[in-house]
């Protein structure tokens, strides 16, 4: 029987709110079994970029990353945000280590080719060193990943944090009984973004297509759900989208193959 592995991804708004962050530390620390945390930091990166006079450009929830923007996200993701999270987890008794995909060559990516949209220094993962991750996990170390990978040739690449979490879940599904949870500021996937009571409790691909066509699902939720379905197809046991305060609870939206 496989051991359980919880892979939790949290977004930038959770990181920015002290109460949400404190709730995350408590709920994450209480999880049983092996754990990996993937942390976004887009809101802080956007804020600091603005202070530096660097324009932020987004397309369908994904950041266009030129050289200046890559410098900003590297400082924010791998430095400020990552180490703040690691310190908070250590205070709660979790032996955490902060990582980017470049550390130990854990996640290698290819730079996304320019098409109709040139995303710049953005990477799409192609390889995960599961042995390195297993060594950490089996020795009681909890990896905390930021949203950066590399190409193996010295180039860092901005990589969507949802994609990082999904990629890790897919790669480790053969070794562990993986549950992937995406946490953000809402109670789950909503039919009305302004109404937290409109949570969609279960969603398959047909429902996803229907809600997207209606405009109920848009923006940053689209890559999140795309990654959720990809993870299920790769053997991940369960994908949940919920609030940071609801980790491990029967809450939020469960993504399923056939609901």
N, C-alpha and C positions, 0 to 999 in steps of 0.2 A: 504493500500500500504506500502510495506517495505521501510525502509530507506536504503540509499546506504552505502556500506562499501567497502573501497578500502584497500586491503591488498597488500603491496608492499614488495618484497624481493630484496635486493641488495647484490651483491657479493663483495668479498674481493678486487678485482682490483678497483672497484668504490671507495671504502673506502680509498684506498691507494693514489689515485690521487686527489690532492687538487681541481683542476678545476671540475672534475666529482662530487666530494663531494659537492662543492658549488652549482653546478647545481641541485643535488639531493635535497638539503635543499630548494632551491627556488621552484622547481616543486612540491615537496611533500607538502610544506606549502600552495601552491595555490589550492590544491585539496579540493573540497567541500565534505561535509558529514563526516561520521566517518572514521577514518584511523588507520591502524596498520602497523608498519614497522618491518620487520624481516631482520636482518643484519648478513651476513657471515663475516668471518675474517680469512679464510684459508691461504691466502698469508702471512699475518702478523704472524700467528701462525707458519707457516713453516719457516719463516725467524728467528724468535726468537728461535725456537727449534734448528735450525742449529747453532746459536750462543752459545747455551747451550750444544751443542754436542749430541743432541737427533735426531736420524734418523727419517725422515718422510717416511712412507710407504702408498701408495695409491693403491686401486684396483677399476677399473671402476669409477674413480672420487670420491671414498669414502675413508676416512682416517682410517687406522688401528690405534686404540687408546689403547695403553698400559697405565700403571699407570703414567709414566713420561709424556707421551703425554697428558693425561687427565689434569694433573696439568698445562701444558702450555696452552691448549685451554681454560681452565677455567680462567686463568689470562688474556688472550688476549680477548676472546669473551665477558665474563661477566664484565671484568674490563676495560682495555684500550680502546677497540673499542666501546663497548656499551656506556660508559660514554662520549666519544668524540662525538658520534652521538647525544646523549641526549642534551649535552651542545649546539651543533650547532642548533638543532631544537628549543631549548628554546630561543636562540638568534633571531630566526626567528618568534617568537610568537606562537610556537606550545608547548602546555603544555604536554611535554613528560615525561614518566617514563620508566626507564630501567628495564627489567625483564628477568629472565631465566624461564624455565618451573617449577623450584622448588619454585619460589616466588608465594605465595598464593596457591600453589599446582595446578597451572593453567594447566600444561601439565605433565601428568605422563606417563612414558614409561616402557617397559620391556627390559631388557638387551638382545641383540640379541644372540641367541644360536649359538654356534660354529658348523659349518658344514665343507664343503671343505675349507672355509676361516673362520678364527677366527678374527672377527673385534675388539675384546677386549671390552672396556667400551663404547659400542655404543648402543644407545637406539632406539627402535621403538615405537612411541606414541600409547597409548591405551585409553587415557582418557583426555578430555578437560573440564575444568570448565567454561562453557559458561556464567553462572550467574555472576561469578567474573569478566569476561571480559566485560559483558554488563554493570555492575556497573561502571567500569572505563569509558567505551565509552559514556554512557549516562550522565556522569558528565564532559564531555569535556576533558577527559584525553586520550592521545595517547600512547598506549603501544609500546615500542621498544624492540623486543625480540632478544636475542642472540641464538646461536645454541646449547643450553644446556637444557636438561630435567632432570628428576630424577625418581627413582623407588619407592618412598614413604617409603623407608627403610633406607634412609640416603646416598644413592649412586647417585652421579651425573653421567650423561651419555651424551657423545657427540652425537649429533643428527643432521643429515644433515639439513642445513638451508632451502633448498627447501622443505624438508619434513615437517619442522616446519610450514612454510608458508602454504603449502597445507593442513596440518592437521587443522590449525586454520580456513582456508577457508571452509573446509568441515563441521567443527563443527558449524560454524556460518551461514552457508547457509540457515538454517531454520529460522533464526532470521532477517537476513538482505539480501539485494540485493547485492551480493558479486561479485566484480571483483578482480581477482588475477593477479598481474603483477610481472613477474620475470625480474629484470633489471641486465644487465651485460655490459661489455665493447663493445660489438658488436651491430649492428643495429637490429639484430633479429637472427633467426635461418638461417644459411647460407648453401648453397649447396657447397660453396668453402670457407673454413675458412679464406683464405687470401684475399677474395674479398668481401668487405662490400656491393657491389651492388647486390650480389647474394642472397638477402633476400627472403625467402619463405614466402609469405604474409599470406597464410592460410594453415593449416595442420590438417588432420584427421589421424586416426590410420592407414589406408591403406597407406597413404603417408609416415607416420613415419616408417612403416615397410620397405617400398621401399627404403627410403633414408638411413636407417640403414644398410640394406643389401648391398647397394652400397658403404658404408663406409663414406658417406657424413656426417652422424651424429654418433658421438662416444664420448668416455670419459665422462666428467662431464655433457654434454648435455643430456645423456641418463636418469639419475635420475631426471633431471629437467622436461623432457617431460613425464616420467612415472608419476610424481606427478601432472603434468598438466592434464593429462587424468583422473586420479583418482579424481581430484577436480571436473571436469565436470560431471562425473558420480554421484557425491554426491550432485549435484544441484547448484554448483557454476555457476553464469551467464556467465562468460567470463574469459578466461585465455589468457594473452598477454605476449610475450617475446620480450623485447625491450631494448633500451639504457636508462640510468638514465635521460638523457636530454630530452627524449621523453615521459615521464610519462604524461598520459592524452591526448596525441595526437594520431591521426590516423596514427600510424607508427608501425614498427616491425612485428612480426609474431603472428597472432591470431590462437589459438588452438581451434578446433571445433569438435563436435561429427561427423557430416557429412557435409563436405565442398562442 
